Amino acid sequence: MKKYKPKSGEKIERHEEEIPPKVELPFEFSPEHYPVLLQEVLGAFYPLRHKSELSYFDGTFGRGGHYMAMKFAYPQMKATVMDQDLTAIAYAQTRFPTEVEKGQLKVIHGNFSQFSEHNLNNFDMMLLDLGVSSPQLDQGERGFSFYNDGPLDMRMNQQQGLTAEVLINTASEDELIRIFKEYGEVYRPSRVVRAIVNDRKTKAFQTTSALAGLIERVDGWQVKGHHPATKYFMALRLAVNSELEVVAESLPKMIRALNPGGRLAVISFHSLEDRIVKNIFRASEDMGRTVTKKVIVPTQEECDRNSRSRSAKLRIFERSAQDEQGKL
Ligand SMILES: C[S@@+](CC[C@H](N)C(=O)[O-])C[C@H]1O[C@@H](n2cnc3c(N)ncnc32)[C@H](O)[C@@H]1O
């Protein structure tokens, strides 16, 4: 490729990222969930380390792994954290009561899409670690997994009305086909959907094992080690929690809530989700820049240590330092 030669007097904007040092963390994380891309997330905010005060928003608190590491690396920060799962909120309140009392931590139950309704603004550091946490996947009663049998639930927010059971037993054939094609990227879901619609006439689907069993029976195992229900379950989960829609709706608002020079880091686990993040960052370049021209993925060592990190992708956006807030 030919190297671009600037015309005389023309300035080329270069952003050399400093290489952040590895942070040694002197504590253990909750055994329930190990945070992914941890050093990379800490590194995303490294250029802000000299600020005497830092405000941090974590929209996906989970078991607080990223929050704990951020608190250690940036001790001057004040944090606001959200999660739509009541167990994550209960964990935050019982695990970090001193921080809450001292006003260093504010815990809010809710969907991060509603964050502007809570009047949240002016953040230096924002993080979304999308998708489900390990305890949500591991606890059969939450209904996310076909390996741990449970009710067909899949709600991240236990107060939400729509469950996977409602969707599977009431959605039309066309709607189910759309969900599995669009969210699960299942090439030909019609045979499975026809079987669902037929079987539910005599008995409603109530458990994850009943649905997984039907998919296994109809589609069979195509790839060794890859359960045929995987994509169908992923699609249902995305539909029940409106995950893609929520990300698309929230990211522009979150970018506007950044302080000048502030950074937003987003970890996604699904190619469609990552595409939404990439496109929104690109479309927001009047307000800042995408720091990660290339997406950041976990090292082989991390993938070996934590198989759930395998599909993780991190992108970072930085709001322009020069712009005055409100004028953008
Ligand atoms: C991958 S886990 C986050 C783990 C966390 N970073 C940690 O280190 O412990 C995702 C968490 O985000 C929550 N979540 C996902 N989408 C959400 C949304 N739209 N609003 C609020 N919470 C959400 C889930 O309930 C889950 O607890």
The ligand as a Tripos MOL2 file, in Angstrom:
@<TRIPOS>MOLECULE
LIG
   27    29     1     0     0
SMALL
NO_CHARGES

@<TRIPOS>ATOM
      1 C1        -21.3740  -10.2650   31.9800 C.3       1 LIG1
      2 S1        -22.1950   -9.8180   33.4200 S.3       1 LIG1
      3 C2        -21.2250   -8.5200   34.0880 C.3       1 LIG1
      4 C3        -20.1640   -9.0140   35.0170 C.3       1 LIG1
      5 C4        -19.4050   -7.9260   35.7300 C.3       1 LIG1
      6 N1        -18.6950   -7.0560   34.8170 N.3       1 LIG1
      7 C5        -18.4260   -8.5400   36.7270 C.2       1 LIG1
      8 O1        -17.2140   -8.4220   36.5250 O.co2     1 LIG1
      9 O2        -18.8800   -9.1510   37.6810 O.co2     1 LIG1
     10 C6        -23.5640   -8.9290   32.8150 C.3       1 LIG1
     11 C7        -24.4700   -8.3610   33.8910 C.3       1 LIG1
     12 O3        -25.1550   -7.2780   33.3000 O.3       1 LIG1
     13 C8        -26.5070   -7.3320   33.5840 C.3       1 LIG1
     14 N2        -27.1970   -6.7240   32.4380 N.ar      1 LIG1
     15 C9        -27.2000   -7.1440   31.1550 C.ar      1 LIG1
     16 N3        -27.9090   -6.2980   30.3940 N.ar      1 LIG1
     17 C10       -28.3350   -5.3030   31.2180 C.ar      1 LIG1
     18 C11       -29.1100   -4.1370   31.0210 C.ar      1 LIG1
     19 N4        -29.6030   -3.8160   29.8230 N.pl3     1 LIG1
     20 N5        -29.3290   -3.3270   32.0750 N.ar      1 LIG1
     21 C12       -28.8380   -3.6390   33.3050 C.ar      1 LIG1
     22 N6        -28.1380   -4.7530   33.5510 N.ar      1 LIG1
     23 C13       -27.8750   -5.5840   32.5190 C.ar      1 LIG1
     24 C14       -26.8280   -8.7970   33.7820 C.3       1 LIG1
     25 O4        -27.9270   -8.9320   34.6330 O.3       1 LIG1
     26 C15       -25.5270   -9.3110   34.3980 C.3       1 LIG1
     27 O5        -25.5820   -9.2600   35.7920 O.3       1 LIG1
@<TRIPOS>BOND
     1     1     2 1
     2     2     3 1
     3     2    10 1
     4     3     4 1
     5     4     5 1
     6     5     6 1
     7     5     7 1
     8     7     8 2
     9     7     9 1
    10    10    11 1
    11    11    12 1
    12    11    26 1
    13    12    13 1
    14    13    14 1
    15    13    24 1
    16    14    15 ar
    17    14    23 ar
    18    15    16 ar
    19    16    17 ar
    20    17    18 ar
    21    17    23 ar
    22    18    19 1
    23    18    20 ar
    24    20    21 ar
    25    21    22 ar
    26    22    23 ar
    27    24    25 1
    28    24    26 1
    29    26    27 1
@<TRIPOS>SUBSTRUCTURE
     1 LIG1         1 GROUP 0 **** ****
